[in-house]
Amino acid sequence: MLHFSKITAKSKDFHLIASGALAFKIHNKILKDEDFMKGAKVSRNLLPSNAVIKSDKSEAKVFFVIISDLDKMNASNLCSMIAKERAKGSYAVCQVIPMYYNEPSFKALKMLRQNFDEVIELNKLTLGGGKALMSTEQQHCIITDYSISMARIVRNVCVNDHAAAKEKEEKKGQIVYA
């Protein structure tokens, strides 16, 4: 299942998509974050992984996709949808949290790299001196914090770029008398 949310702020849409149990938990924490709730309208959908997200406009969009349980996911439909959106000038970032390392996950990761602008793969995390974190819960905590930060960055760039372009258009239409 794909958890699909559209966050609209300053008349600019930011699309958040999650696939997998850990990705869904992160998706919910992102949506509860204050930065995403300020002056924003959120619409949420639950789609089968083979569904195609229909777009009503041909404008560029920004997508942030979080995937866990990569080998269980049907990545081809998501990738074809993202490829169509990128052809319209959209920007798509994918964060992968690999649970298993096997041939289907390697193939899916290769497909994601070919269809997204950026693919960030989070492996087992280490702190400071290279000592791996032992607790899975600690790893998930750090991964969640990292994911929320990444989502904030991508969303803020999306909203601020659009706001700056809109202001330039408004200034072009005004006549300035000196």
Helices and strands as residue ranges (DSSP letters): E 2-9, E 12-19, H 21-32, H 34-37, E 41-47, E 62-68, G 70-72, H 75-87, E 91-97, H 103-115, E 118-121, E 126-127, E 131-132, H 136-173
